[in-house]
Amino acid sequence: MTRKEKQADTAAVQSDDIVFACPHCGESLAVDRRAAGMEVTCPKCGGNITVPAADAQDAPVAGRTLKSIAFDPRDERIRELASALDAARSKIAELTESIEETNRRRVHLEELRVSHNRILENIRRETDAIRESLERIADILKATESGGEEHPPAARS
């Protein structure tokens, strides 16, 4: 459809008309407000349609999704952008969930790191105590072998 044909179609719509899309084929339709609630036939697909209430189209768009707004089906660019926006929102939700999962795993790994550090510190202390005990035993054995002192040496610090 040329630009002039589109302008001619738009010019035929009156300010008091109800503009809506056919739920069957997406054709953009305009009818007089007095037809609200009546059943009409789509000139493109022949489907039966109930004309929406006149004030329904005047309702604010805020809070409605792009898919719930009736676009002129010939306006491919708006549909492409709406589709791209939906895909972007889906990707954002996916990435947000991925970030949240990564943060949960990071917190868990940090808790494990702290726990393992405590365990390693306990092992270090026990290893030091064993080393000191072995050194005392070695000193006692040396003293016994040399025939010297009968009492073990004092504990080292």
C-alpha positions in Angstrom: 0.0 0.0 0.0 1.4 3.4 -1.0 1.7 6.3 1.4 -1.2 8.1 -0.3 -3.4 5.0 0.0 -2.6 4.8 3.8 -3.4 8.5 4.2 -6.7 8.0 2.3 -7.6 5.1 4.6 -6.8 7.2 7.7 -8.8 10.1 6.4 -11.9 7.9 6.2 -11.8 7.2 9.9 -13.8 9.8 11.9 -12.9 11.1 15.3 -15.9 9.4 16.9 -15.2 6.0 15.3 -14.2 2.9 17.3 -10.9 1.6 15.8 -10.0 -2.0 16.6 -8.4 -5.1 15.0 -10.2 -8.2 13.8 -9.3 -11.0 16.3 -9.3 -13.5 13.4 -7.0 -11.8 10.8 -5.7 -8.7 12.4 -7.3 -6.3 9.9 -7.7 -2.8 11.2 -11.4 -1.8 11.3 -13.2 1.4 12.1 -16.9 1.7 12.9 -19.2 4.3 14.2 -19.4 4.4 18.1 -23.1 3.5 18.0 -22.1 0.0 16.8 -20.4 -0.8 20.1 -21.5 -4.2 21.3 -23.0 -5.2 17.9 -21.8 -8.1 15.8 -20.2 -7.3 12.5 -18.5 -9.2 9.7 -14.9 -8.6 8.9 -14.6 -7.4 5.3 -11.2 -9.1 4.9 -11.7 -12.6 6.4 -15.5 -12.8 6.9 -15.2 -13.6 10.6 -17.9 -12.5 13.0 -16.7 -9.8 15.4 -18.3 -8.1 18.4 -17.4 -4.4 18.3 -15.7 -3.4 21.5 -17.1 -0.7 23.8 -16.2 2.8 22.7 -14.7 3.7 26.1 -12.5 0.5 26.0 -10.3 2.0 23.3 -10.0 5.3 25.2 -8.6 3.5 28.3 -5.1 4.4 29.1 -2.4 2.2 27.7 -0.3 2.2 30.9 0.0 -1.3 32.3 -1.0 -3.1 29.1 1.5 -5.2 27.2 2.4 -4.4 23.6 0.6 -7.6 22.5 -2.7 -6.4 24.0 -2.7 -3.1 22.0 -4.4 -3.5 18.6 -1.9 -2.4 15.9 -2.6 -1.9 12.3 -1.4 -5.3 11.0 0.1 -3.6 7.9 2.6 -1.7 10.2 5.2 -4.5 10.2 7.8 -2.3 11.8 5.8 -1.9 15.0 5.3 -5.7 15.2 9.0 -6.3 14.6 9.9 -3.8 17.4 7.3 -5.4 19.7 8.7 -8.8 19.0 12.3 -7.5 19.6 11.1 -5.9 22.9 9.5 -9.1 24.0 12.7 -11.0 23.1 14.8 -8.4 25.0 12.6 -8.7 28.1 12.8 -12.4 28.0 16.6 -12.3 27.7 16.8 -9.7 30.6 14.7 -12.1 32.8 17.0 -15.0 31.8 20.1 -13.0 32.6 18.6 -11.7 35.9 17.9 -15.3 37.0 21.5 -16.3 35.9 22.9 -13.4 38.0 20.8 -14.4 41.0 21.9 -18.0 40.7 25.6 -16.9 40.4 25.2 -14.8 43.5 23.7 -17.7 45.4 26.6 -19.9 44.4 29.1 -17.2 45.3 27.7 -16.9 48.8 27.7 -20.7 49.2 31.3 -20.9 48.0 32.3 -18.1 50.3 30.7 -20.0 53.3 32.7 -23.1 52.2 35.9 -21.1 52.0 35.5 -19.7 55.5 34.6 -23.2 56.9 37.6 -24.7 55.2 39.9 -22.0 56.5 38.7 -22.8 60.0 39.4 -26.5 59.4 42.9 -25.8 58.0 43.7 -23.6 61.0 42.7 -26.4 63.3 44.8 -28.9 61.3 47.8 -26.4 61.5 47.4 -26.2 65.3 47.2 -29.9 65.7 50.2 -30.5 63.4 52.2 -28.0 65.5 51.2 -29.9 68.7 52.2 -33.2 67.1 55.5 -31.7 65.9 56.3 -30.4 69.5 55.4 -33.8 70.9 57.7 -35.6 68.5 60.5 -33.2 69.3 60.0 -34.0 73.0 60.0 -37.7 72.3 63.2 -37.3 70.2 64.8 -35.4 73.1 63.9 -38.1 75.6 65.2 -40.8 73.3 68.5 -39.0 72.9 68.8 -38.5 76.6 68.0 -42.1 77.3 70.5 -43.4 74.7 73.3 -41.2 76.0 72.6 -42.4 79.5 72.0 -39.0 80.8 69.1 -37.4 82.3 66.3 -39.5 83.6 63.6 -36.8 83.6 62.3 -35.5 80.3 63.2 -32.0 79.3 60.7 -29.2 79.9 58.1 -28.6 77.2 59.3 -26.2 74.5 57.3 -23.1 73.6 
